[in-house]
Amino acid sequence: MREVTAKELAVAFEGKLVKIESPEHYGISLDMEKACIDYNEDFNELTFTAGNYNHDGIGSVSIDVADSIDIIEVDDDEDEPVFVITFTGYMSDVTITRWKSLEELEEERRQRKSKKS
């Protein structure tokens, strides 16, 4: 595992959907699928956003990096990188992995549509 910045985390998943999960559930824990990650450099803030504007609404969690995150690490030894965020307070660590790219989702949608025809 090697340490990375919040910006490096956001860039690694730019344009991709991710799965964010807390392997252990205590304090505050997060579980999101099909989420996006954004980093606001001006506010040093990491945002996880999940939901669908068109159907079910949208929800997000914003985290002040300096006050809330102890360390962000990545394990590059996997087929897909696995990021782990360890928080400073009473909050479960979270792992972040690639869920699917927008292109993969579009291809799956096309295949489902062609099977119905």
Helices and strands as residue ranges (DSSP letters): E 2-3, H 6-12, E 16-21, E 31-40, E 45-52, E 57-64, H 65-68, E 69-75, E 82-87, E 94-101, H 102-116
